[in-house]
Amino acid sequence: MRHDTSDKTQEQDVEETTDVFESLKADHRMVKEWFAKFEEADKPTKSSIAEDTLAALEVHTAIEEELVYPAIAEVIDDEDGIKEAIEEHHVAKLLIKELRRMKPGEDAFATKFKVLGELVSHHIEEEEGEMFPQAEEAGIDTESLSRDVMKRKAALMRRHGGGKKSSAPRRRKAA
């Protein structure tokens, strides 16, 4: 049974938003909600939530590293903040890689997933509270960046799940 992670309001926020920072914030809200739902879910639902969350984070981190952070670096003088964000992505990707090697039913999986959620929550606070507002105040070209981000996001999502919102290729159990 597949968990329905397609909250219509959040999906519309992401797809209909033309402002890059609002789109990224919509992604943030979506994964934060999934982390919260994971805590209360049954095993099959946890597996689906985890898969969707990991895929969404993989797409999101790629977009930020490839497009968003370089654009922000051009308009604000906060090299340390950008390096810290990239390092937080690195740690998140390590956790994602470890989680992908585990089975969602393992005890350690839930603990590691929770730690990832805490890292992501901290990262979101810094981006939304500091980095994004600084970039907007500095006059970043949100229109051009938004176009580039939406185009790249669509390509990454196709690669991660045939164009679905956030589904990565499902791991199949051996028969």
C-alpha positions as a Markdown table, in Angstrom:
| # | Residue | x | y | z |
|---|---|---|---|---|
| 1 | Met | 0.0 | 0.0 | 0.0 |
| 2 | Arg | 1.4 | 3.4 | -1.0 |
| 3 | His | 1.1 | 6.4 | 1.3 |
| 4 | Asp | -0.5 | 9.4 | -0.3 |
| 5 | Thr | 2.1 | 12.1 | -0.1 |
| 6 | Ser | 0.4 | 14.2 | -2.7 |
| 7 | Asp | -1.0 | 17.0 | -0.6 |
| 8 | Lys | -2.9 | 18.9 | -3.3 |
| 9 | Thr | -2.3 | 22.3 | -1.7 |
| 10 | Gln | 1.5 | 21.8 | -1.4 |
| 11 | Glu | 1.7 | 20.3 | -4.8 |
| 12 | Gln | 0.0 | 23.3 | -6.3 |
| 13 | Asp | 2.2 | 25.6 | -4.3 |
| 14 | Val | 5.3 | 24.0 | -5.8 |
| 15 | Glu | 4.0 | 23.8 | -9.4 |
| 16 | Glu | 2.1 | 27.1 | -9.6 |
| 17 | Thr | 4.6 | 29.3 | -7.9 |
| 18 | Thr | 6.9 | 31.3 | -10.2 |
| 19 | Asp | 9.0 | 32.8 | -7.4 |
| 20 | Val | 12.0 | 30.5 | -6.7 |
| 21 | Phe | 12.0 | 31.2 | -3.0 |
| 22 | Glu | 8.3 | 30.5 | -2.5 |
| 23 | Ser | 8.8 | 27.3 | -4.5 |
| 24 | Leu | 11.7 | 26.2 | -2.3 |
| 25 | Lys | 9.7 | 27.1 | 0.8 |
| 26 | Ala | 6.8 | 25.0 | -0.4 |
| 27 | Asp | 9.3 | 22.1 | -0.8 |
| 28 | His | 10.4 | 22.7 | 2.7 |
| 29 | Arg | 6.9 | 22.6 | 4.1 |
| 30 | Met | 6.2 | 19.4 | 2.3 |
| 31 | Val | 9.2 | 17.5 | 3.6 |
| 32 | Lys | 8.8 | 18.8 | 7.1 |
| 33 | Glu | 5.2 | 17.5 | 7.0 |
| 34 | Trp | 6.4 | 14.1 | 5.8 |
| 35 | Phe | 9.0 | 13.9 | 8.6 |
| 36 | Ala | 6.2 | 14.6 | 11.1 |
| 37 | Lys | 3.8 | 12.0 | 9.5 |
| 38 | Phe | 6.6 | 9.4 | 9.6 |
| 39 | Glu | 6.6 | 9.4 | 13.4 |
| 40 | Glu | 3.0 | 8.3 | 13.6 |
| 41 | Ala | 2.7 | 6.0 | 10.6 |
| 42 | Asp | 2.5 | 2.2 | 10.4 |
| 43 | Lys | 5.4 | 0.3 | 8.8 |
| 44 | Pro | 4.2 | 0.2 | 5.2 |
| 45 | Thr | 3.3 | 3.8 | 5.3 |
| 46 | Lys | 6.6 | 4.7 | 6.9 |
| 47 | Ser | 8.4 | 3.0 | 4.0 |
| 48 | Ser | 6.5 | 5.1 | 1.4 |
| 49 | Ile | 6.9 | 8.3 | 3.3 |
| 50 | Ala | 10.6 | 7.7 | 3.7 |
| 51 | Glu | 11.1 | 6.9 | 0.0 |
| 52 | Asp | 9.2 | 10.0 | -1.1 |
| 53 | Thr | 11.1 | 12.2 | 1.4 |
| 54 | Leu | 14.5 | 10.9 | 0.3 |
| 55 | Ala | 13.7 | 11.4 | -3.3 |
| 56 | Ala | 12.4 | 14.9 | -2.7 |
| 57 | Leu | 15.5 | 15.8 | -0.8 |
| 58 | Glu | 17.7 | 14.5 | -3.5 |
| 59 | Val | 16.0 | 16.7 | -6.1 |
| 60 | His | 15.9 | 19.7 | -3.8 |
| 61 | Thr | 19.6 | 19.5 | -2.8 |
| 62 | Ala | 20.7 | 19.2 | -6.4 |
| 63 | Ile | 18.6 | 22.3 | -7.4 |
| 64 | Glu | 20.0 | 24.3 | -4.6 |
| 65 | Glu | 23.6 | 23.3 | -5.2 |
| 66 | Glu | 23.6 | 23.6 | -9.0 |
| 67 | Leu | 21.5 | 26.8 | -9.4 |
| 68 | Val | 20.3 | 28.5 | -6.2 |
| 69 | Tyr | 23.5 | 28.8 | -4.2 |
| 70 | Pro | 25.7 | 30.0 | -7.1 |
| 71 | Ala | 23.1 | 32.6 | -7.9 |
| 72 | Ile | 22.9 | 33.7 | -4.2 |
| 73 | Ala | 26.7 | 33.8 | -4.0 |
| 74 | Glu | 26.7 | 36.4 | -6.8 |
| 75 | Val | 24.5 | 38.8 | -4.9 |
| 76 | Ile | 25.4 | 38.4 | -1.2 |
| 77 | Asp | 28.7 | 38.4 | 0.6 |
| 78 | Asp | 28.2 | 35.4 | 2.8 |
| 79 | Glu | 30.7 | 32.8 | 1.6 |
| 80 | Asp | 30.7 | 31.1 | 5.0 |
| 81 | Gly | 26.9 | 30.8 | 5.1 |
| 82 | Ile | 26.9 | 29.2 | 1.6 |
| 83 | Lys | 29.7 | 26.8 | 2.5 |
| 84 | Glu | 27.8 | 25.8 | 5.7 |
| 85 | Ala | 24.6 | 25.1 | 3.6 |
| 86 | Ile | 26.6 | 23.0 | 1.2 |
| 87 | Glu | 28.2 | 21.1 | 4.1 |
| 88 | Glu | 24.7 | 20.5 | 5.6 |
| 89 | His | 23.7 | 19.1 | 2.2 |
| 90 | His | 26.7 | 16.8 | 2.3 |
| 91 | Val | 25.8 | 15.4 | 5.7 |
| 92 | Ala | 22.1 | 15.0 | 4.5 |
| 93 | Lys | 23.3 | 13.1 | 1.4 |
| 94 | Leu | 25.4 | 10.8 | 3.6 |
| 95 | Leu | 22.4 | 10.0 | 5.7 |
| 96 | Ile | 20.2 | 9.5 | 2.6 |
| 97 | Lys | 22.8 | 7.1 | 1.2 |
| 98 | Glu | 22.9 | 5.1 | 4.5 |
| 99 | Leu | 19.1 | 5.1 | 4.7 |
| 100 | Arg | 18.8 | 3.8 | 1.1 |
| 101 | Arg | 21.0 | 0.8 | 2.1 |
| 102 | Met | 18.7 | 0.0 | 5.1 |
| 103 | Lys | 15.2 | -1.5 | 5.3 |
| 104 | Pro | 12.6 | 0.9 | 6.7 |
| 105 | Gly | 11.5 | -1.7 | 9.2 |
| 106 | Glu | 15.0 | -1.7 | 10.9 |
| 107 | Asp | 15.1 | 0.0 | 14.3 |
| 108 | Ala | 18.1 | 2.1 | 13.3 |
| 109 | Phe | 16.3 | 3.3 | 10.2 |
| 110 | Ala | 13.7 | 5.3 | 12.2 |
| 111 | Thr | 16.4 | 6.8 | 14.3 |
| 112 | Lys | 18.6 | 7.8 | 11.4 |
| 113 | Phe | 15.5 | 9.2 | 9.5 |
| 114 | Lys | 14.7 | 11.3 | 12.6 |
| 115 | Val | 18.2 | 12.7 | 12.7 |
| 116 | Leu | 17.9 | 13.6 | 9.0 |
| 117 | Gly | 14.7 | 15.4 | 9.8 |
| 118 | Glu | 16.3 | 17.4 | 12.5 |
| 119 | Leu | 19.2 | 18.4 | 10.2 |
| 120 | Val | 16.8 | 19.4 | 7.5 |
| 121 | Ser | 14.7 | 21.4 | 9.9 |
| 122 | His | 17.8 | 23.3 | 11.1 |
| 123 | His | 18.9 | 23.9 | 7.5 |
| 124 | Ile | 15.5 | 25.2 | 6.5 |
| 125 | Glu | 15.5 | 27.7 | 9.3 |
| 126 | Glu | 18.8 | 29.1 | 8.2 |
| 127 | Glu | 17.8 | 29.3 | 4.5 |
| 128 | Glu | 14.4 | 30.9 | 5.1 |
| 129 | Gly | 15.6 | 33.1 | 8.0 |
| 130 | Glu | 18.8 | 34.3 | 6.6 |
| 131 | Met | 20.0 | 33.3 | 3.2 |
| 132 | Phe | 16.8 | 33.7 | 1.1 |
| 133 | Pro | 15.9 | 37.2 | 2.6 |
| 134 | Gln | 19.4 | 38.4 | 2.1 |
| 135 | Ala | 19.4 | 37.3 | -1.6 |
| 136 | Glu | 16.0 | 39.0 | -2.1 |
| 137 | Glu | 17.1 | 42.2 | -0.5 |
| 138 | Ala | 20.3 | 42.2 | -2.6 |
| 139 | Gly | 18.1 | 42.1 | -5.8 |
| 140 | Ile | 18.7 | 38.5 | -7.0 |
| 141 | Asp | 17.0 | 37.9 | -10.4 |
| 142 | Thr | 14.3 | 35.7 | -9.1 |
| 143 | Glu | 12.5 | 35.5 | -12.5 |
| 144 | Ser | 15.4 | 34.0 | -14.4 |
| 145 | Leu | 16.4 | 31.8 | -11.5 |
| 146 | Ser | 12.8 | 30.6 | -11.1 |
| 147 | Arg | 12.7 | 29.5 | -14.8 |
| 148 | Asp | 16.0 | 27.7 | -14.5 |
| 149 | Val | 15.0 | 26.0 | -11.2 |
| 150 | Met | 11.6 | 24.8 | -12.5 |
| 151 | Lys | 13.2 | 23.4 | -15.7 |
| 152 | Arg | 15.9 | 21.6 | -13.8 |
| 153 | Lys | 13.4 | 20.3 | -11.2 |
| 154 | Ala | 11.2 | 18.9 | -13.9 |
| 155 | Ala | 14.2 | 17.0 | -15.4 |
| 156 | Leu | 15.4 | 15.7 | -12.0 |
| 157 | Met | 11.9 | 14.6 | -11.1 |
| 158 | Arg | 11.5 | 12.7 | -14.3 |
| 159 | Arg | 14.8 | 10.9 | -13.6 |
| 160 | His | 13.7 | 10.1 | -10.0 |
| 161 | Gly | 10.3 | 8.8 | -10.8 |
| 162 | Gly | 9.0 | 9.2 | -14.3 |
| 163 | Gly | 7.7 | 12.7 | -13.8 |
| 164 | Lys | 5.9 | 12.1 | -10.6 |
| 165 | Lys | 6.1 | 14.8 | -7.9 |
| 166 | Ser | 8.7 | 13.2 | -5.7 |
| 167 | Ser | 8.8 | 9.4 | -6.2 |
| 168 | Ala | 12.1 | 7.8 | -6.7 |
| 169 | Pro | 12.4 | 4.4 | -8.4 |
| 170 | Arg | 11.0 | 1.9 | -6.0 |
| 171 | Arg | 13.3 | -0.8 | -4.6 |
| 172 | Arg | 11.8 | -4.2 | -5.4 |
| 173 | Lys | 12.1 | -7.1 | -3.0 |
| 174 | Ala | 13.5 | -10.3 | -4.4 |
| 175 | Ala | 10.8 | -12.9 | -5.1 |
